[in-house]
């Protein structure tokens, strides 16, 4: 099936009738029409900033505030435009104004008429105005002579034009650990925790991960570092939140971190618990991971490998556990990797 065209239009932002200082872009999603004024890198380097914006959008050109016509046309009245902002004293590099489609009374296929006006200035460090210009989103002039204010057309596309497609992968289950490489005591009760996972993908690219773990069971005589490993590519940041107890041993501490490549952290140190009938479990840890804005390396298709890192977890979701590996170090045995 042919993909729908992006519902977006970009025109130049013209200052002083001749200077190209940036763009005015219009984007429509399923509920809003958003207009963004942006100065170019060259304009920013020269010291230009946006100090005022005035925006009018209507289903007819006549909806834009303007004077009565004369021989040459009309003059726009930006001071009466319904969407106005000022950014004194410092100015801004860009500004976005969003309008509900419901408020405009438009549907896919309709044409809207937009007039985007701005005041741009260069101001020195002492606050003195070095240069000031009127700027307009490039389009058709209201008046053939005199006032050079402009308007342009935008066609409202179908609802599925540019809406990002988001998908969430979820897991909620119990993870048990076994701590010895030999023997036949594979009841996975040496340590156990509840795990909640939510991964969000936008247009097939991973954007963020939410992980929650609650310690629910400990019956091991040995002492362990309880890990979670997730195969990742590229850069990201993550935050760690623990229940009230201070970290012990190699447990990751509450706080903010940056990462690159695979995530592998120590969730719990089993020395916290006494391996007795009256031990108090319930400690928790939450990890929130946000991929860097330019990191598009982790794809939903990465889950296609049917081989799970944990054969006993394959009945949950072999795809998830092709990327996630809950594992432990048995410190009592001299840092021996146990049977997870």
Secondary structure, DSSP 4 states (H G I P E B T S, - for coil): -PPPPP-EEEEEEEETTTEEEEEEEEEE-SSEEEEEEEE-HHHHHTTEEEEEEEEEEESSGGGS-BPPPBTTB--B-GGG-SEEEE-TTT-BSEEEEEEEHHHHT--TT-EEEEEEEEEEEEE-TTS-EEEEEEEEESSEESBSSS---EEEEEE---TTSS---EEEEEEEEEEEE---SSSS-----SEEEEEEEEEEEETTEEEEEEEEEEEEEE--SS-EEEEEEE---SEEEEEEEE-SSPP-TTPPPSEEEEEES-EEEEEEEGGGS-SSTT-----EEEEEEEE-TT----BGGGGG----S-GGGHHHHTTHHHHEEEEEEEGGGTSEE---
